[in-house]
Amino acid sequence: MHAARMLKQQGQHVTIHEASESLGGQIRYSRRVLPDHGNLADWLGLQLQKLNVPVVTGSEVGVEDIKAMDPDVVIVATGARGGILRADKDNCSVPVFDIFAAMDRPVGEWSGEVAVLGGDQASCYAAQHLTRLGIKVHTITSFAAVADDKAPITALFLATHLAENDRIVVHPETTAELLTGKRVKLQTKCRVSELSVDAVVVGGRVAQFALAEDLQRAGVRATIYKIGDAASPRNVFSATHEAADVAEKIRLATGTPSRN
């Protein structure tokens, strides 16, 4: 959205193809915990409307679609998918979700206690979301503190909020080794313990860049850029800077005069 706005302001012809039915990416999830996060997505959507940028929702495009469009440039901003379960499973009888599927699960289907395997920022937001549904959450992180992927002051702020939430129990320096039945077997500094849970949420995020690789293998004519979480899961600050950087590279490549 940032890249499209800046490119349109430069006079480029831009179209956004969004696989889901609404814009905003992962902000659509984080705003459920921190409503202020939604202001950015709302503002960007309004700017795109003012600039008359075509937005096609429900449009998951592939190599052949892009070949038919024959663009000069493709910006792949396909974000991230859920993390990978590292623990073993042996007759696990509880549902296992990634953080996005967990946020999308109907409210009425949650009950009891949930283990969130991960202490990164996105996992912490998922944990906070679940507690608002009346769920007790066990946050399992191999690090000494949560939100290790954030700047220290932001991590401290988030850790404080979790510590003040009596529905969240943080298990630091702990790994989930096995999901069996309704239990999660844990290891903490060589000590083994178990949790009885009603669901498991696998934290973390993995870059979703398959489209960029497919386009490169297909030898499409377009110049391909990969930005945001499609390059590496990080934060909005990094994504917006990459959007500005790509917009400037395209401006220079096309010889478009600077707006300044």
N, C-alpha and C positions, 0 to 999 in steps of 0.2 A: 504493500500500500504506500509506504514511504517512497519507494523507488518510482512507482507509477506517478505519484504526485509530482515529484521533481522532474521526471522526464517530460511529463505533459507541460509543465511550466517552461521547459526549454523549447517546446514546439514539436516534440517527437509525437508520433502516432502510437498510442499505447492501448493495449487491451489486457484486462485481468481475467484469467480463468481460474475459478475457485471450485475445488472439488466438492466442498460442503455447500449448504444452502445459505450460509451467511459469512461475511468477512470477519476477520479478527484473530484467526488462528488460536493459539493457546491462551490469548487474553480472554477468550470466551470462557475458559475454565478458571483462570486466576481471579477474574472479577467476581466470582461467586464467593470468594473468601475476602478479597479486598476490592470492593466496588469501584474505588477510584481508578483501578487499573483499566476499567472499561472506558474511561474518558478519552484515552488516546485513540482507541479503535473507533469510537463514535466520531471523534473530531476528524480522523483520517477519512472515514466514510463520507462525512459531510464535504470535505475538501474535494474528494473524487467526484462527488455529484456536481459541485460548483464548476469544476473543470471539465465536466462532461466526459469523464473517462469511462469507456464501456466496461461494465463488469458483468461477466457471465458466471452465475453461480450454478452449482450442481454440474460442473463441467470438469471432469477428470480427463485430461488430455494425455495422449501417448505419442509415440514417435510418428506414426502415420498421420495423426491429426495435425501435428506441427509441420510435417512435410507439406501437407495440403495448404496450410496457412502461408508457408514460405516467408517467415519473418526474417529480418536482418539480425535480430538479437532475441535470445530467449533468456530470461532471468528465472532461474529455478529457485523458488522460495517455498519449497514443499514441507518445510518444518521437520519435526521429529516424530518418531513413533515411540511407543512405550518401551521400557527397559526389558532386559532379558533375565529370566529366572536363573539364578546360579545354584540354588539348592537342588538336591535330588528329590524325586517324588516316588513314593511307594504307597499305592492304594490311597492316595489323597482323596478325601471325601468332601472337601469344602471347595467352593468356587475360587478360582484364582484369576485376578484381573490385573491389567496394567493400569497406570494412573488415569489414563484417558477413559478407558472402559469403566473404571470405578466411578469417575465423575459423571458418566452418562447413565449409570445404573439407576433404575427407578427408585425413588426414596423409600417406598414401601417394602422393598426387597432386602433392606439392610436390617440387621438385628445383632444383638450380642456383642462380641469382641472381635476385633480385626487386627491382624498383623500387617504393618506396612514395612516392606523390606527395602529400606533406603532412607537416608537422612538428608538428601539434597533438597534444595529449595522447593522443587515441584512436589516432592514426596511430603514435605512439611505442609504445603498447602492442601494436599489431598487429605492428610491427617486432620487438619483443622476443619475441612469441609465435612468429614465423617462425624466429628464430634458434635457438629451442629445438628446432625440427624439423630443424636442420642446414643451414638456408638462409643464404646471404649476402645481406644487405639493403642497398640504397642508399636512404637517406632523403633525398628532395628537398624542400627548403623554400625559399620565397622570402624568408623572414625571416633575420636574422643568427643566430638561435638557435632551438632546438626548444622546444616546449611554450609558445608565446607566449600561449596561452589560459589559462595557469595563473598563480597568484600567483608572484612572483619566487623565493621560497625553494623552492617545489615544482618550478618549472621548472628551477632549478639542480640539484636532486636528480635529476630525471629525465634532464637533459642529462649529468650525471656518469655515470649508469648506462649510457647509450648510448655515451659515450666510452670506457668501460672494457670494452665488448663488442667483441671483435675481429672479430665477424661483421657489425657495423654500420658503414657508412661514411655520414657525414652530409655532404650537399652544401648548405651554407648559401648564401643569396642567389642561389638557382638556380631556374629554372623549366623544366618539361618543355614543349617546343614541339611535338613531333611523335612519334607512335608509328608506326613503319614497319618491317615485317618483324619481326625480333626485336630491334630497336634502339629506344632512346629518345634523341631528340636534345634536348640541354640547352643552356640559355643562362645563363652566369654573368658578370655585369658586361660584357656585349657579347662575351664569348668563347663560342664554340660548341664543344660536345663531344658524344660519343656514349657510350652504355652498351649493352652486349649483355646482354639479360635473358631469363629464361624465363617471366616473368609480371609483370604490373603490378597494383598495388593503389592504388586512388584513395582518398586520405585525406579527412578532413573529414566533417561531418554536416550534414544539412538537416532543419529542423523538419518534422514530419509532422502537420499540423493540418487535413487535408482534412475529417475528420469534423466538426470544430467549424464549419467554414464551411458544410458541407452542411446541418447542423442549423439554422444561422441562416437560410440561404436557404429552407429548408422551413418556417420559421415554427413550429417546435415550441414547445409550451407551456412546456417546462422552461427554467430558468435554466442557462446554459452557462458553465462555467469551463474555462480552458485552462491547464495547469500543466506544469512540468518542460521537457523537451526539445521537447515539442509546441509550447511557446511560443517557445523559443529554445534551441538546444543549449548547455548549460553543464555544471554539475557536480551531484553529489548534494547538496551544501550548499544550493545555490540551489533545487533541487527540493523538498527537505524544508521549507524555509522557506515556499515557495509553498503546499505542502500544508497547513501550519499556518495560513497566512493565509486560505486558502479555507475551511478548517474553521471558523475563527472568524467569517468573514462569514456562513456558513450558520447558525451558532449564533445570531448576532444577528438574522438575518432571520426565523428561526423562533421567536425568543423563548425558546430553551432556556437554563435557568440554567447559569451557569459552574460547572465542577467545582471551582473554587477557592473 
